Amino acid sequence: MQDSEISARLAMLRVEHRDLDTAIDALGQAESADQLQLARLKKRKLRLKDEILALENQLIPDIIA
């Protein structure tokens, strides 16, 4: 994957991560919140964060000290 493709994918994942954060907050504030749905959204958010970190690591070159 090229750096430009990685950057584009990162931007898309960050937007989705923020959207999930908003959805989780809204669902958590609802009185009849579906706990299973809330757990699924949180798990998805964590997977996105892991993927974001992996892609960021691809963009940063390894520096041997």
Helices and strands as residue ranges (DSSP letters): H 3-29, H 35-59
